[in-house]
Amino acid sequence: MLTPGHQPAPATEMDQLPALLHRVVAELADPAITYLLGGHYYDRTAHPRYRHFPAVFALRQGGVWNVEVGPDFFAFDTELIVYPERGAPHYPGPWADRFRATVPFAQLYQLCRKVLTPDELAAETVSYGPETIIYYNVAVYRQYPTPADINQAYTAAPPSTEHPLVAVLTAVAAGLADPGNQYVVNTTYFDSPSGPVLLGMLHLSAHTVWDLQIENEAFTCSVLLNPHDRQEKSPVRVGFVQVWQVLLSNSPQMEWEEAAENSGLLYDAPEVLSSYARQGRPA
């Protein structure tokens, strides 16, 4: 379908966004092509307030990097040049405020694309006319936030970025003080002195684990791996993305169904195991 002037009609459906945004990523290699993104809000890092209104960004070479097209979001690293007020950090500036922005598809209502002329490449500003619009979702546009929505977002606490296994393993570490507690950590693999242990299962109890250290994205400990020497302690490292289950029982012989019935299923991420099965290698 062509609009007057023989311009292709812009896309209007949210399910068309992934293809359009992958095109954006590919064309960032061309300095003569620039995009303008319009949305209601974006979430950002490196700021005490994580949600910001509106989401208006020029997307062009050198202006954004580490671009990601997710299943329902568009994310990228960028920077704003700011001149802080007197007494504020980085005064008087200019200061490059670098952060990662994430725009949900449900908030993105417009995308424009323009091929710059040599004169426009040298200009400080770029104008986007109606003919540059390649995506416009009127339903999303009409869901603009109210002042109450904005005030609520500005006062909300930022979402936690802590991996849920941090809390689970903290509870495990405390529970190891009871010799009757038996824990099993099921993984797609973990690292050991002799290399990766595929589909490794770790049995953690007061008598089988030492030096448990919990990090942001992994944990380390020493366990008994050598079947020929039950006194040898082997250091292991387990990435959280490799853990698909954590169980608690009061018996070394643990069954999944029994643990679940007795509230012993502390963590369950079957998608990790499914991904391993599909790929045939560590997730």
N, C-alpha and C positions, 0 to 999 in steps of 0.2 A: 504494500500500500504506500502511495506517495502523497505527501501533503502538497498544497500549492507551492510552486517554485521547485517542484521535483525533489524535495528533501524527503528522505525516508522518515516515516512516522516513528516517533520515539517509542521505545519499549515501555510497557506500562505495568507489567506483572512482576511481583517480587521474585518468582522463580527464574526470571531472566537475568537477575543480578549476577549470579556467579560467572556466567559466560562474559558479561560485560566487564566485570571487575578483573577477570583473568586477562582480558584484552588490555585493560589499563596497565596491569603489571608488565605485560609484554612490551607495550609501547613506551614505558618509562625509559627505555634505552634510546629513544629518539628525542633529542632536545627540542625539536620543533613541534612536538605534540604536547599539549597540556590539557588537563582535565580540571573541572570544577565540581566538587562534591557538595551537596546540600542535604542537611538532615536536621532533626530537632535537637538531638544531643549526642555527645560522645563521652565515653569514660576515658580517663587518662591516668597515667602514673606520675610520680614525682610531684605530687601536690596534695595538700591536706584535704582538699575537696575533690573527690574522684569524678563527679559528674558535672559536665559543663554544657551550657547552652549558648548559641546554637552550634551545630556542627557544620562549619563552612571551611573547606580546605581546597587549596590549589594543589593538584597532584601533577608534578612534573619532575624531570630529571634533576637530581641534586636537592630537591625539596622534601622528598620522602624516601625512606629506605626500609629494609626488612619488612616488605609488604606481605600480608597474609590474607588470603581469601578463605574464610572459614565457612562452616555449613550454614551459619546464620549471622555472620558478622564480617566486617572488613576492618583490618588493623594495620597500622604502620607506625614507624618512628618518624618524628618530625621535630621541628624547632620553631619557636617564636622569638623574634628579636624584641626585647623589652628594655625600657628605660626606667628602672626602679625609682621610687620616690626617695627623697632625702631621709636618711636614717634606716632605710630598708637594706637588706643584704644585696650586694652587688651594685649599690649606688656608686656613681651615677649611670653606669652602663656605657654603651649597650651591652646587654647580656643575652646569651643564647639559652633560652629556656627549652631544654630538650626533654622529650617525653614520648611515651607510646600512646597512641589514640586508638580506641576501638569504637566503631560505629555499628550498632546492630542493624540488620537489614530492615527491621520493623520501624526504624527511625530515619532511614535514608529514603528521601523522596525525589531527589533530582541528581542527575549526572550530565554534565556538559563536556563536549570534546571539541577542541579547536586545533587546527594546524596553523602555526604561526608563520607569518611572513618574515623576511629578514629584518624589516623595520620593527615589527612587533617583538622579535627576539631581543632586540636592543632596548625596547621600551621598559619603563618601570612598572607599568600596569597593563593588564590585559582585559579587554571587554568581551563578554560572552553574550551574543544575541540569541534570539529564539531559535535560529537555525542551527545552533550548536547543541541543542538539547537532544541527548540520545536515550534518556530514561526520565520518565516523570510519572510518579504514582500519586494520583490525586487523593486516593483514600488515605494513604500515609500522611500526605500533606495536611489533610483536614483534621488529623489527630494531634494538632499542635498542643503543646503543654500549656496549662493554665498557670497564672501566677502562683496558685497554691501548690501545683505540681513542682514548680521550680523551687519554691521555698522549702518544700519537704525534702527535695533532693539535696539542697544545699546544707540542710541540717542533719542529714542522715549520716550515720557512721559508715566509713568505707568498708566494703566487704572484706572478709578475711581471705588472705591468699595462702594460709597455712594448709598444707596437705592433711587430709583427715587421718592419715597414718601416724602423724606426730602425736595426736591425742591418744590413739589406740596404743602405740608403743610406749607412751609415757605411763599408761595404765598397766601395761605388761611389766614394765620395769618395777613399778610399785608392787605388783602382784607376785613378783619373784621372791619377795621376802617370805612368802608362805610356801613351805616345801611341798604342800599338797597340790599347788597349782601347776598344771601342765599346759604349755602352749605349743601350738604348731603354726608355723608360718609357711604357707605354700607359695612357691614362686615359679615363674617360667625359667628363671635361672638366677644364680648368684655367683659372685666372684670369690674364688678361693686361691690359695697359694699355688695349686696345681692347674689353675685355669677355671673357666666357667663350668658350673655344675648345672646341667640342663634339667628342668622340671625338679629343681631341688626343694626338699622339704627340710625345714629346720625345727628341731625339737628343743624348746626352751623351757628350762626349769631351774630351780635353785642349784642343781647339781650338774647341769649340762651347758650352762652359758656363763660367760664372764665378760666384763668390760663392755657392756652394752652402751653404745653411744648413738644418740639420735640426732641426725642432721636435718636440714631443710628438705632434702630430696632423697635421702638414703639413711640407712643405719649400718653400723658396724658392730661386731662382737667377736668373741672367740668361742668356738664350739668344738665338740668331739666329732671329727670326721673320719679318723683312721680306725677302721674296724680291727686292725691288728695291734693297736696301741691305744687303750682307752684312757691313757693319761695324757696323750698329746693334744694340746690345744691349738686349733687352727684358726687364724684370723679370717673373717669373711666380710664381704661388703655386699649389701643388698639395696639396689635402687628401688624406690617406691613404685616406679612404673613397672617393675617386674613382679610385684606382690599381687596375688589374686585372692588370697584368703588368709585370715588369722582366726584360729580357734582356741578356745579355753575348755579344759576339762580337768576333773580331779582324778583322772586315770591316764596312765601312759598309752593305753589302747583306746584311741579316740575315733569315733565314727561321726561323720558329718551330720547325719540325721539326729543322732543323740545330742550332739553339741548344740544344734539349732533349737531342739526342743527344750533344752535346759539353759537357754540364753547364753550359750557359749560361742555363738557366731559373732565375733567382734568386728570383723571386716570382711566384706564380700565384694569382689570386683570381677564377675565372670567375663566381662568384656576383655580383660587382660588375657585370660586363658584362651578365649575365642580368637583373639588377634594372633596369638602365638600359633594356634592350630591352623589358621588360614594361611599364615605366612611361612610356617615351617621353620621359624627361627625366632630368637628372642624378640618379645614385643618392644 
